[in-house]
Amino acid sequence: MYGALPHSIMSCWKWFNKMLDDAGVQVTEENRDRIDAVIEEYISHISAHGKCSNIPSEASGQISKDHTLRDELIERLRKAEGPRP
């Protein structure tokens, strides 16, 4: 069984640490790829609609400030986390 990984392991998504914490998501070896994919796909989708930048460091702040986007991403992150032991 894998323990929780520090968010810093996900260095490309370091700008989303606060949202991961707010979501209560525990990043593990088992769910890391799913969580990475959720963040990447979410940024791609909403940036294509002009709702945020496609640059993760900028998108994080923009998503955090928009409660609708923030809540939507948090819900997706919780689903990507998978079942807890």
N, C-alpha and C positions, 0 to 999 in steps of 0.2 A: 504494500500500500504506500502511496506517495503522500508526503506531507505537503503542506501549503508552501508555495514558492514565494519569495519576496517579489513584489511587483517590479523591482528593478531588473529582474531577469527578462521581462518583457520591455526591453529598453526602447524599442521603436514605439511603444505605446505609453511611455512614461508620463505623458501629458494627461493620461486618463486615470491615474492612480486614485485621485479623489473620487471619481465616479465609481470606480471599482469598490472603494471603501464604503461609499454611501450605499451602494447596491448590496453590500454585505457579501460580495463575491470572493470566494477563496480560490485563487489560481493554483492549480496543481499541474503536474506533468500530464495528467489524463485530460484536462479540459483546456489547456493552454492554447492549442491550435484552434479550438472552437471559438474561444474568446477573441483571439487575434482576428479570426475571420469575421466575427460579428462586428468588431470595431471597423475593420477595413471596409466591409461591405456597406455598413451604415454611412460612413463618411462618403464613400463613393456615390451612394444613392442620393443622399441629401445635398451633396455638393453639385450633383448633376442638375438638381432642381433650384440651384442658386440660394440654398438656405445656409450654406457655410462654405468655408474654404476647403479645398481638397488636400491642404497641407495639415497633417495631424496636429502640429503644435498650435496652429491658428484655430483649427476646427474645435479643438478641446474647449477653448475659452468661449467660442461662439455657442457651442452646444450647451455648456454649463450655464450660460446666461439666459437661454431660452428654455423655460420650464417644460414646455411640451416636448421638445427634442430631447432634453435631459431625461425626462421620465420614460420616454419611448426607448432610449438607449439602455437605461437601467433595467427596464423590463426584459429587453433582449439579452443583456448580460446575465441576468438571473437564470433565464432559460438555458443559455449556453453553458452555465456552470455545471449543470447536471445534478443528479441526486447527491445529497450529502450522506456521508457514512453515519 
